[in-house]
């Protein structure tokens, strides 16, 4: 009996060790089924799955933990994140944040910022390329995804005191204008064959 328990424990620990030793690439392979496909759409509501290439690691970690806990409501993301450990989440975030733009021509001083973006600058930067790791880069993100995110903060599907407060001051026209503005700047990209693809 003791021998059987020992053998079972040995194989269980071995399996856990193999799982824990998965590389960032292996752990992220499932994510690429959606986030690695250019212009891939969420089914309902319909909007493009967000770009993650060149995103801050800290932000990806916090987003995955929010999906894991149910703080962010999205059934597919919840299903993928719920069984991830903190270590696995960190590895996935390492993978996506490691893809930097080779030629990132961003000149924030030359950006013609719209009035609606004034409340966004403190966290996201004038062009959407946040320099603060805990705040996401939104420059170059899909326009319809940005709009959907703002709507989610407005209707309570996403809970963040700062974003909810800002979103609740915006009307439909302003949200669409902000989404178009930040999506038109250079920043994020899709992971495509081991590189960041800027094509929208």
JOWOUR-V393094 format. One record per backbone hydrogen bond with DSSP energy under -1.0 kcal/mol. NH is the residue of the N-H (numbers start at 1). CO is the residue of the C=O. If there is no record, write none. Layout:
# JOWOUR-V393094
<<NH:CO> <NH:CO>>
This chain:
# JOWOUR-V393094
<<5:1> <6:2> <7:3> <8:4> <9:5> <10:6> <11:7> <12:8> <13:9> <14:10> <15:11> <16:12> <17:13> <18:14> <19:15> <20:16> <21:17> <22:19> <27:23> <28:24> <32:28> <33:30> <34:31> <35:31> <36:32> <37:34> <40:37> <42:47> <49:40> <53:189> <54:96> <55:52> <60:56> <61:57> <62:58> <63:59> <64:60> <65:61> <66:62> <67:63> <68:64> <69:65> <71:66> <72:66> <73:157> <78:74> <79:75> <80:76> <81:77> <82:78> <84:81> <89:85> <90:86> <91:87> <92:88> <93:89> <94:90> <95:91> <96:92> <97:93> <98:94> <100:98> <105:103> <106:104> <110:107> <111:108> <113:111> <117:114> <118:115> <120:117> <121:117> <124:120> <125:121> <130:128> <135:132> <138:128> <139:128> <140:182> <141:138> <146:142> <147:143> <148:144> <149:145> <150:146> <151:147> <152:148> <153:149> <154:150> <155:151> <157:152> <158:152> <164:160> <165:161> <166:162> <167:163> <168:164> <169:166> <170:167> <175:171> <176:172> <177:173> <178:174> <179:175> <180:176> <181:177> <182:178> <183:179> <184:180> <185:182> <188:139> <189:53> <190:197> <192:195> <197:190>>
